[in-house]
Amino acid sequence: MTSLRLLATAFAAGSLFGLGLIISGMSRPEKVIGFLDIGRHWDPSLGLVMAAALAVAAPAFAWARRRGRTLDIPANRTVDRKLVAGSVLFGLGWGLIGLCPGPALVSLGFASLPGAIFVAAMIFGQKIGARYP
């Protein structure tokens, strides 16, 4: 696949993903926080969006596997302190602000200050993490 076709495919897939986040409301932090607020005003819609995404993705991944088209990415299956600490920090940030990387990037398109702060902090965290492999 040529690099232009690869870029066009990546752009189309990313745009479709972003559009799905916007239509489902998952780019709005209050929807995510509503899902995490099990006690008072629980909003199960995030779970429904995730279930729908799995229903679409699972057959596509199975089809790609049968065709031998999956990426052969070596997986580090070791659960260590760094993995647990990073997961806890990611989860805390996601739960406190109501954004994870995908919706945060989508929110940049709306000139969202919380989204911009989240993305800046995410980039900063990646830079720090790259120093301590």
N, C-alpha and C positions, 0 to 999 in steps of 0.2 A: 504494500500500500504506500503510495507516495506521501511525502510529508504534508502536502497540501490537503490531500484526501483525509489523512489522519487528523489534521487540525480541524477540518470541516466537520468530521464525524464527532470529534471531542466537543466542538462548539455546539453542535446540534444536541448531543446528549446532555451537556451541561445546561443548555437553555431549556430543554424539556424538563430536566430535574428541577431547575429554578422555577419554572412555570407551575410545576406540580406543587412545590412548596408554597407558592403564592396562592394558588387556587384553594389548597387545603387549609390555608391559614397558618401553616407551620412556620412561616417566617415572622410571625407575631409572637414575641416572647410570652405574652399573657396566655396563649394557647398551650404552650409547653408547661408553663408554671401551673396552669389549671389541671394538666394531666398529672403533675407531681403532687398536687394538693388533694390527697385521697380523702382527707377528713371532711372538709366543708363543701366545697364546690367542685367536685371532681368532674373533669371533662375527658371522657374516654376517647375522644376523636383522634388523638395521636396514636393510640393503640390500633385503631381501625386503619389509619393511614399506613402504619408499619405492616399490618397484616396484608393490606392490598399490595404494598410494594413487594412483599415476599411472594405473594401469589403470582405476580408478574415476573419477578426475577428468577424464581426457582426453575420454571420450565426453560427459560432462556439459558441459564447456567447448565442445566442438564443437556440441552441441545448442543451447546458449545463443547461440553465435555465429550459427548459422543463423536463430535467432529474433530476432536483433538485440538481444539482452538483455545483452550484455557491457558492462562499465563502460568509459567512454571516459576513461581516465586518461592525461594527457600523460606520456610517458616521457622522462626525461633520459638520453640514451644516451651521455653523455660520461664516459669513464673518466679520472678525475683523481686527484691525490694523496689528497684527502680520501676518495674512494670506496675506494681501495686500502687506506689506513690503517684506515678503519672496518671493512673486510672482514677485514683481518688481525687486528684487535683482537677482532672477533666470533668468528672462527675459533679464536683462542688461548683465549679465555674458554670457548668451547664444548668445546674439546678438553681443557682443564685440569680443568674441573669436571664435564663430562659432561652439561650441560644447555643447551638453547637455550630461547628464550622460551616456547614452548608447553608443553613438559614442566615448565619452572620454575613456571609458573602452576598447572599441575595439582598439582605437589608442595606448593603452599601449602595445598591441601585436606587434606594429610596432616601439616600443621604441621611441615614439613621445614625445619630451620635452614639447610642449604645452599641450598635453594630460596628461602627468604626473603632470604638475603644476595644471591643472584643477582638476584632481582627488584628489590631495593633498588638494587643497582649498575646494573641496566639502566635504571631510572627516572632515577638520577643521571646516567648517560651520555646519556640522551635530553635531559635538561635542559641539560647542557653543550653537546650537539650543536645544540640549538635556538638557542643564543646565537651560534653561528658558522655561519650558513647559507652 
